[in-house]
Amino acid sequence: MYLKEELKKYENNKIDIYVDMDGVIADYNVGVAYDYDKKRPLYTSLEKLEEISKLPNVTLHILSITRMTAGREEKNIWLDKYAPFFLKENRNIISREENNFEESSNLKVNYLKKLDKDNKIIILIDDDPLILHTVRKEVKDIILYKDTVLVD
């Protein structure tokens, strides 16, 4: 698996991987912001991430945005059902409603800037080119991967 091979470069480091949900591990339905329980899991990506979660130096995190605060609970229920290997304490689901409907890219940048990066490799896996571009421009010392890294 490509990502697992890439991680071997950092086998002597602690690695925190932040994974987006919509379009990365759950099917993205254009224009459908609610009914998260009906979103189709992307099993190939989930299987690869579960395998990676077993590496001793890797901690998986969710870094996802929800338009409305109620979506946080929907996403957690979905994760409990399809991806319980993402521990509850490592699920970072940010509400746009609670943040004056700030753009998702800005919310992720702000979150990532606050991380403690001491002696850690930080990786973000996302499917949104705008988010990846904004993070690359605004946040230093983060390795970025497009969601296709999970598809061999």
C-alpha positions, 0 to 999 in steps of 0.5 A: 500500500502506497501510504504505508510505504510512505510512512516507513520514512518516518518509522522512528517518529511519532506520526499524527494523521488527520483524515477528512471524512466527506469524500475521503472515507464517506461518499460525498453527496453534492448538495446533501449536508444532512442525513449523514447516516445515509452516506456510503462508507468508502470501504477501501479507504477505511480498510487501509486506514484501519491497517495503518491505525495498527502501526505502533507510531501512528495515531489517527485523527478525524479533522472534518467540518460540519455546516451545522452543529447537529452534524457533529453527532451524525458524523460521530454515529457514522464513525462509531458504525463504520470506523470505530478505530478512530477513537472518540478522543481523536475526532475533531469535528468543527462546526461552521455554525459555531464559527460564524460560517467561516470557510472550511479551509480557514477552519482547518488551517486554524486548527492545524496551526494550533497543533503541538508539532514537537517531535511529531510528523503531522499528515493531513489527508483531504480530498479538497484541492482548496483546503490542501492548497490553503494548508500548504500556503498557511501551515508549515511542517505538515505533510499533505496527501490527496485522498487518492493516496488511499487508492492503489 
